[in-house]
Amino acid sequence: MWTAIELLTTLFDSWLGTFFVLKFNNRKWSDSKLSYGVMFLVAFITTIFDMYIHFSEVQMFLVILVLILFGLSFKENNVIHRILPAILYGLYLAMITTNVFVLYSLIFDKSIFELITGTGAIRLLVLVSCKLFNSFMVFIITKYTIKRQKFSVLEALTTIIFPVISIAILTVIMRIGLVYDIKNILGYVMVAVVGVIVINILIYYMLFVITEAKEKETNYVLELQKRAYEEKFYKELEDMYMANQLLRHDFKNQCLCIQEYLETNDISGAKIYMDELFQSIPSKKMYVGMIDTSMAFIINSKCDEALRYGITPTIYIDKNVNLNMKSVDSVRLIGNLLDNAIEASKKSIVKKIDMEIVIKQGCHVISIKNSIDHSVIMNNKNLTTTKRDKTSHGFGLISVEKIITKYDGLFQFYEEEGYFCVQVIFPKI
C-alpha cells in the first residue's frame, strides 16, 4: 500500500512538471504527443533513484534536463521562454521540499533522513504538504505571472542564473541535513531556506514589474501607431475630397474654355486642353477590390507607394475573402506587412513584391513576398528594426503578432529563391 502511495505521488509530481512546461508555453496537454512520454519518463527517473538513493542531486538535474528538452520542442517561442519553466519548476520543487522537511523536522523533532525514509502518518503528511504547496505555486505562476515577453540578455541571465544557484544552495542544505544531525541548528537552516525563497520572490517580482512596464510601453507605442495609420487614412481621403471640390469649383470655367474652342472650330486646341485637364485630375487607382473596403484601400495605397519607389507589385486576391476583423486591425495588419515589404524591396536590385490573399483548406491565407539581395533571417533572426531611431521603429512586427493572436491566427516567415516570405493564416469563420 505504501509503495502505491509513493508511486501515485511521484506520478502527480511528473504530471505537474509536464503540465507546468506546457502551460508556460501556452500549450494544452493534447497539443504535444510527447506529453505522456515525458510524464512517465520523469516518473521513471524519480522512482529508480528513490529505490536506491534516498536523495540525489543527479535525480533533480536529470528531471530538469528532461523538462528542458521537452520545452525546447516548442519552436514557436524564444529559447529562454522554452528553457525557463523546467528550471523554475526545479526551483519551486527544491524550495518547497526543503522548507517542508525542515519545518516538520522542527515540529516532530525528527531528522530529515527519518522523514524521507520513514512511513506512516507523518510521512504521509509530508508528502501531501509538498504536493499541495507545489500545486499552489504552479497555479499562481501559470495564472498570474506568465507573459510571452522577449527577454533582454540581462533579464535572461538573471532569470536563469538565480534559480540555478538557488537550487544548488537548497540541494546542499538537504545534503547536510541527511548526512549530519542538525537538530540544534534547524532554526538557522529554516531562516536560510526562507531567505533563498524571499530573494527569488523579490527577483521575480522585479522582473514581473519590468515586464509589465515593457508591455505598457509597447501597447502605448502600438496605440500611437494605430492613430498614425488612422490619421494617414483620413488625410488621404481629405486630400481627395478637397481636390474634387476644387475641380468642381472650377468646372464652370473649364467648360466655358472648352466651349470657346469648339465655337471657334479649334478641335485640336480643345483636345489638347482636355488632355491637360484630365492629367490634372487627381485619381486613386483601384488595383484591387474586396469586401473589406478598408483593406482594399490600404492595399491600393501601398501599391501606389511601391510604384513611386520603382517596385513592381503583383497582387492576387480572391473576391470571396472576408477576414471578419475590425477595419482598424485589417489596415494595421496589411499596412505593416506591406510597409516592411516595401522597405526591404527598396534596397534590392529586382524591386518586386508579390501578394496573395486566398482561401485554402478552409482558412484565409495572406502571403507577401518581397525581393532581397541577401538573407535577412541569417543576419537578423528576430527581425528587429535596422533603423537608427529604435524607440520609434521596430513595433510593426509586434503589432502584426498581436493582431494575429487576437484573431487566433498563425504566422511564419521564411526565405526562398531570393525572396523574403511572410505567411499569415486565419481560420475561416
C-alpha positions in Angstrom: 0.0 0.0 0.0 2.8 2.4 0.9 4.5 1.7 -2.4 1.3 2.6 -4.2 1.0 5.9 -2.4 4.7 6.7 -3.2 4.1 5.9 -6.9 0.9 8.0 -7.1 2.7 11.0 -5.6 5.6 10.5 -8.0 3.2 10.4 -10.9 1.5 13.5 -9.7 4.8 15.4 -9.5 5.7 14.2 -13.0 2.3 15.3 -14.3 2.6 18.7 -12.6 6.1 19.3 -14.0 4.9 18.4 -17.6 1.8 20.5 -17.2 3.8 23.5 -16.0 6.1 23.4 -19.1 3.0 23.1 -21.4 1.1 25.9 -19.7 4.2 28.2 -19.6 4.5 27.8 -23.4 0.7 28.4 -23.9 0.1 24.8 -24.8 -2.6 22.2 -23.9 -1.9 18.6 -22.9 -3.3 17.4 -26.3 -1.1 19.8 -28.3 2.0 17.7 -27.8 2.4 13.9 -28.5 5.3 13.9 -26.1 3.3 14.9 -23.0 2.6 11.4 -21.7 6.1 10.2 -22.6 7.7 13.0 -20.7 5.5 12.5 -17.7 6.3 8.7 -17.5 10.0 9.3 -18.1 10.2 11.8 -15.2 8.3 9.4 -13.0 10.6 6.5 -14.0 13.7 8.5 -13.2 12.3 9.6 -9.8 11.2 6.0 -8.9 14.6 4.5 -9.9 16.6 7.0 -7.8 14.1 6.7 -4.8 14.6 2.9 -4.8 18.4 3.1 -4.4 19.3 6.6 -3.3 17.1 8.5 -0.8 18.1 11.9 -2.0 20.1 12.6 -5.2 21.2 15.8 -6.8 21.6 13.9 -10.1 17.9 12.9 -10.0 16.8 16.5 -9.7 19.0 17.7 -12.5 18.0 14.8 -14.8 14.4 15.7 -14.3 15.1 19.3 -15.1 17.1 18.2 -18.2 14.1 16.1 -19.5 11.7 19.0 -19.0 14.1 21.4 -20.7 14.3 19.2 -23.7 10.5 18.9 -23.7 10.3 22.7 -23.6 12.7 23.1 -26.5 10.3 21.1 -28.7 8.0 24.2 -28.8 9.9 26.0 -31.5 7.5 29.0 -31.8 8.7 30.6 -28.6 12.0 32.1 -27.9 14.7 29.8 -26.3 14.6 31.5 -22.8 10.8 31.0 -22.7 11.2 27.3 -23.5 14.0 26.6 -21.0 12.7 28.7 -18.1 9.7 26.6 -17.0 11.8 23.5 -16.4 14.4 25.4 -14.3 11.6 27.3 -12.4 9.8 24.0 -11.6 13.0 22.5 -10.3 13.5 25.6 -8.1 9.9 25.5 -6.7 10.2 21.8 -6.1 13.5 22.3 -4.2 12.2 25.3 -2.3 9.0 23.6 -1.1 10.5 20.2 -0.4 13.4 21.7 1.7 11.1 24.0 3.5 8.5 21.3 4.3 11.2 18.8 5.5 12.9 21.4 7.7 9.6 22.6 9.1 8.3 19.2 10.0 11.7 18.2 11.3 11.3 21.1 13.8 7.7 20.3 14.6 8.0 16.5 15.1 11.6 16.5 16.4 12.8 14.1 13.7 15.8 14.2 11.4 15.3 14.9 7.7 16.6 11.4 6.9 13.9 9.9 9.1 11.2 12.0 7.3 12.5 10.8 3.9 12.9 7.1 4.7 10.0 6.7 7.2 6.4 5.6 6.7 3.2 6.3 8.5 1.1 9.3 9.2 4.0 11.8 9.4 5.5 10.7 6.1 2.0 10.9 4.5 1.6 14.5 5.9 5.0 15.5 4.5 4.1 14.1 1.0 0.6 15.7 1.0 2.0 19.1 2.2 4.7 19.0 -0.6 2.2 18.3 -3.3 -0.3 20.9 -2.1 2.2 23.7 -1.8 3.8 22.7 -5.1 0.3 22.7 -6.8 -0.5 26.1 -5.3 2.8 27.5 -6.6 2.2 26.2 -10.1 -1.3 27.6 -10.1 -0.1 31.1 -9.0 2.7 31.2 -11.6 0.6 29.9 -14.5 -2.4 32.1 -13.7 -0.9 35.4 -12.8 2.7 35.9 -13.9 3.3 34.2 -17.3 4.0 36.8 -20.0 5.1 36.0 -23.6 7.7 38.6 -23.5 11.0 38.7 -25.3 13.8 38.9 -22.7 16.9 41.1 -23.0 20.3 39.4 -22.4 20.5 40.7 -18.8 16.9 39.6 -18.0 17.6 36.2 -19.5 20.8 35.7 -17.5 19.1 36.9 -14.3 16.1 34.6 -14.9 18.2 31.5 -15.5 21.2 32.0 -13.1 19.4 32.8 -9.9 17.2 29.7 -9.9 20.2 27.5 -10.7 22.2 29.0 -7.8 19.2 28.7 -5.5 18.7 25.0 -6.4 22.4 24.4 -5.7 22.1 26.0 -2.3 18.9 24.2 -1.4 20.5 20.9 -2.5 23.5 21.5 -0.3 21.2 22.2 2.7 19.3 19.0 2.1 22.5 17.0 1.7 23.8 18.4 5.0 20.5 17.6 6.7 20.8 14.0 5.5 24.4 13.4 6.4 24.7 15.3 9.7 22.5 15.7 12.8 21.4 19.4 12.5 18.6 19.4 15.0 20.4 22.1 17.0 20.7 24.5 14.1 17.4 23.7 12.3 16.2 27.2 13.1 19.1 28.7 11.3 18.6 26.3 8.4 14.9 27.4 8.2 16.0 31.0 8.1 18.4 30.2 5.3 15.8 28.4 3.3 13.2 31.2 3.7 15.9 33.7 2.8 16.6 31.9 -0.5 12.8 31.9 -1.2 12.4 35.6 -0.4 15.3 36.6 -2.6 13.9 34.6 -5.5 10.4 36.1 -5.0 11.8 39.6 -4.9 13.9 39.0 -8.1 10.9 37.6 -10.0 8.7 40.3 -8.7 11.1 42.9 -10.1 11.2 41.0 -13.4 7.4 40.9 -13.4 7.2 44.6 -12.8 9.7 45.3 -15.6 7.8 43.0 -18.0 4.5 44.8 -17.1 6.2 48.2 -17.8 7.6 46.9 -21.1 4.1 45.6 -22.0 2.5 49.0 -21.3 5.2 50.8 -23.2 4.7 48.5 -26.2 0.9 49.0 -26.1 1.4 52.7 -25.9 3.6 52.8 -29.0 1.2 50.5 -30.8 -1.7 52.8 -29.9 0.3 55.7 -31.3 1.0 53.7 -34.5 -2.7 52.9 -34.8 -3.7 56.6 -34.5 -1.0 57.4 -37.1 -2.5 54.9 -39.6 -5.9 56.3 -39.0 -4.7 59.9 -39.4 -2.9 59.0 -42.6 -6.1 57.2 -43.9 -8.3 60.2 -43.2 -5.7 62.6 -44.5 -5.7 60.8 -47.9 -9.5 60.9 -48.0 -9.5 64.6 -47.1 -6.9 65.4 -49.8 -9.0 63.5 -52.4 -12.2 65.3 -51.2 -10.5 68.7 -51.4 -9.1 68.0 -54.9 -12.5 67.0 -56.1 -14.1 70.1 -54.5 -11.6 72.4 -56.3 -12.2 70.6 -59.5 -16.0 71.1 -59.0 -15.4 74.7 -58.2 -13.5 75.3 -61.4 -15.8 73.1 -63.5 -17.8 76.0 -64.9 -14.7 77.9 -66.1 -13.3 74.8 -67.7 -16.5 74.2 -69.6 -16.6 77.8 -70.8 -13.0 77.5 -72.1 -13.8 74.2 -74.0 -16.9 75.9 -75.4 -14.8 78.7 -76.7 -12.5 76.3 -78.5 -15.5 74.5 -80.0 -17.2 77.7 -81.1 -14.1 78.8 -83.0 -13.8 75.3 -84.6 -10.4 74.7 -82.8 -10.9 71.0 -82.3 -7.2 70.2 -81.8 -7.0 73.0 -79.2 -10.0 71.6 -77.4 -8.4 68.1 -77.3 -5.1 69.4 -76.0 -6.9 71.4 -73.3 -9.0 68.4 -72.3 -5.9 66.2 -72.2 -4.2 68.7 -69.8 -7.4 68.9 -67.8 -7.6 65.1 -67.4 -3.9 64.9 -66.3 -4.6 67.5 -63.6 -7.5 65.4 -62.1 -6.2 63.5 -59.1 -7.0 59.8 -59.3 -6.7 57.0 -56.9 -6.1 53.9 -58.9 -8.0 50.8 -57.9 -5.7 47.8 -58.3 -7.9 45.5 -56.2 -11.5 45.3 -55.0 -12.6 43.5 -51.8 -15.5 43.0 -49.5 -13.4 44.7 -46.8 -13.1 48.2 -48.4 -10.7 49.4 -45.8 -8.3 46.6 -46.6 -8.7 47.3 -50.3 -7.9 51.0 -49.7 -4.7 50.3 -47.8 -3.6 47.8 -50.4 -4.2 50.2 -53.3 -2.5 53.0 -51.3 0.6 50.8 -50.7 0.6 49.8 -54.4 0.9 53.4 -55.3 3.7 53.9 -52.8 5.6 50.9 -54.2 5.3 52.1 -57.7 6.7 55.5 -56.7 9.9 53.7 -55.5 10.1 51.7 -58.7 8.9 48.5 -57.1 6.6 46.2 -59.2 3.7 44.9 -57.1 1.8 41.8 -58.2 -1.5 41.3 -56.4 -4.0 38.5 -56.4 -7.0 38.5 -54.1 -9.8 36.0 -54.0 -13.1 38.1 -54.3 -14.7 35.8 -51.7 -12.1 36.6 -49.0 -13.5 38.3 -45.9 -11.3 38.2 -42.8 -14.1 39.3 -40.5 -11.9 41.6 -38.4 -12.2 45.2 -37.4 -11.2 47.7 -40.2 -8.6 49.3 -37.9 -7.0 45.9 -37.3 -7.0 44.8 -41.0 -5.5 48.2 -42.0 -2.7 47.9 -39.4 -2.0 44.2 -40.3 -1.8 44.7 -44.1 -0.2 48.2 -43.7 2.6 46.9 -41.5 3.3 43.9 -43.6 3.4 45.9 -46.9 5.5 48.7 -45.2 8.1 46.1 -44.3 8.0 44.5 -47.8 8.4 48.0 -49.4 11.2 49.0 -47.1 13.1 45.8 -47.8 12.4 45.7 -51.6 13.7 49.3 -52.0 17.1 48.0 -51.1 17.1 45.2 -53.6 18.1 45.2 -57.2 15.0 43.4 -58.6 12.4 45.5 -56.6 9.4 43.2 -56.6 6.5 42.4 -54.3 4.1 39.6 -54.7 0.9 39.5 -52.6 -1.8 36.8 -52.4 -4.9 36.6 -50.3 -6.8 33.4 -50.9 -8.9 30.7 -49.2 -7.1 27.4 -48.8 -8.3 24.3 -46.9 -11.0 26.3 -45.0 -8.6 29.1 -44.0 -7.8 32.6 -45.1 -4.1 32.8 -46.2 -2.2 36.0 -46.6 1.1 35.6 -48.4 3.5 38.5 -49.1 6.9 38.1 -50.8 9.5 40.8 -51.4 12.7 40.6 -53.3 16.0 40.6 -51.3 19.7 40.5 -52.3 21.0 39.0 -49.1 19.5 36.7 -46.4 17.5 38.7 -43.8 17.0 35.8 -41.4 20.6 34.8 -41.3 21.7 38.3 -40.2 18.6 39.3 -38.1 16.8 36.2 -36.8 14.4 38.2 -34.6 13.7 40.7 -37.4 14.4 43.7 -35.2 14.4 47.1 -36.9 17.6 48.3 -38.6 16.6 51.9 -38.4 18.6 54.2 -36.2 15.7 55.5 -34.2 14.8 52.2 -32.4 12.4 54.0 -30.0 10.1 55.0 -32.8 10.6 52.0 -35.1 10.5 48.2 -34.8 7.0 47.9 -33.4 5.4 46.8 -36.8 6.1 43.1 -36.2 4.8 43.3 -32.6 1.6 45.0 -33.9 1.2 42.2 -36.5 1.8 39.4 -33.9 -0.8 41.0 -31.5 -3.5 41.2 -34.3 -2.8 37.6 -35.4 -3.1 36.4 -31.8 -6.2 38.4 -31.3 -8.0 36.6 -34.2 -6.5 33.1 -33.5 -4.2 33.2 -36.5 -0.8 31.7 -37.3 2.3 33.5 -38.6 5.5 32.3 -40.2 8.3 33.8 -42.2 11.0 32.2 -44.4 13.1 32.7 -47.4 13.1 31.1 -50.9 14.8 31.9 -54.2 15.7 35.5 -53.5 12.5 36.4 -51.7 11.6 37.1 -48.1 8.2 35.5 -47.4 5.6 36.1 -44.8 2.5 33.9 -44.4 -0.4 34.6 -42.2 -3.3 32.1 -41.7 -6.7 32.9 -40.2 -9.5 30.3 -39.6 -12.4 31.0 -41.9 -15.4 31.9 -39.7 
